[in-house]
Amino acid sequence: MAAVQICFALQGEWFAQKPKEKQLIITAFKKIHELKLCDHEEFYAWQTDRKEKTKGKQKALLAVFKFLSEVKAKNKPIEDFDEDEDEDQNEDQDEDEFDADAQPHFIK
């Protein structure tokens, strides 16, 4: 949880100093992620924490929202592979083979 506290410290200092310069907090969050001080789960913990009362949370969230969304997307878990489902899809594909010479028909 030390990483979450780093996020709160950055948030508080940024808000106290230059809350209108959003790029500062974005750069700081990117840097702590790059240095592996804070991963996507810790950013999420900071984002969803409602107990900590450090000032500037809403403004910081708005500033770093795009970055957090990108981090989350990059770390999205891959869904489990279901072999039975894959076999069923292959059977359907075999039945519905594509005919390049077929003329399109429209449903009226």
URPEHU-V160133 format. One line per field, one symbol per residue. ss: DSSP state (A for helix, B for strand, O for the rest). phi: phi as a letter, one per 40 degrees, with the letter a starting at -180 (. if undefined). A space follows every 50 residues. Layout:
ss->???
phi->???
This chain:
ss->OAAAAAAAAAAAAAAAAAOOOAAAAAAAAAAAAAOOOOOAAAAAAAAAOO OOOOOOAAAAAAAAAAAAAAAAAAOOOOOOOOAAAAAAAAAAAAAOOOOO OOOOOOOO
phi->.cccccccccdccccccacccccccccccccccccgcabcccccccdccb ccbccgccccdccbdcccccccccbccccccbcccccccccccccbccbc ccccbbcb
